Structures are given as structure tokens and as C-alpha cells.
């Protein structure tokens, strides 16, 4: 679980345009891009993202 907690912001940052403002909502059929290994995640606040 710790791995997921640390990595999801990188995945969300790499796929924000596809996923949209709610990082908890990934739809069937969406194809996510693998984030680059050397790019750190932006700090993502899910509450702030959902408010957009």
C-alpha cells in the first residue's frame, strides 16, 4: 500500500488531461501513460483537484 500512496501522484500528473480533475475517477477504456521515471510528481491535493 505504501508504494501506491507514493506513486499515484506521478501517475495522475502524467495523465491529468485524460483523467480530468478527479484523480479517483478512472473510466473503463482509458489508456494511461506510464510516467517518466526521472520526473517527480507534483504535489496533488485530491480535495483541491475535485473542486476544480
Order of alpha helices (4+ residues) and beta strands (2+ residues): alpha-alpha
